[in-house]
Amino acid sequence: MSHKPISLKQALHRASLGISLFTFITKKAKDERCEINLNNLIALAHGIHQEIYRDLSKHAPQNPVNKLT
């Protein structure tokens, strides 16, 4: 991975992809009956990631996901 900073638009887009990934992982973990501790850690990471996404979206001039084309 590059150590160059990414734009706010890119950060918000990547954060939204991360939320989708966490949602998928959470569903799979429940379907496969993972240990409760693992489910709790996944849920904690998902919540932190959602907070980051919300904070990033507050600083975006408009919905950058729609402008990435």
C-alpha positions, 0 to 999 in steps of 0.5 A: 500500500502507498503511504500517500494520502488519499482524497476525502472522496476516496476515503469515504468510498473505501469506508462505504465498501468497508461497511458492506464488507463488515455487514457480509462478514457479520452475516456469515459469522452468524450463519456459521455459528462462530463463537460469541466473542468473535461475533462481538469483536466483529460487531465492535469493528463494524461499529467503529468503521461506521463511526469513521464513515459518518465522520468522513461524510460530514466533511464531504461537500456532497455524496462523493460515491456518486461522483467517482465516475 
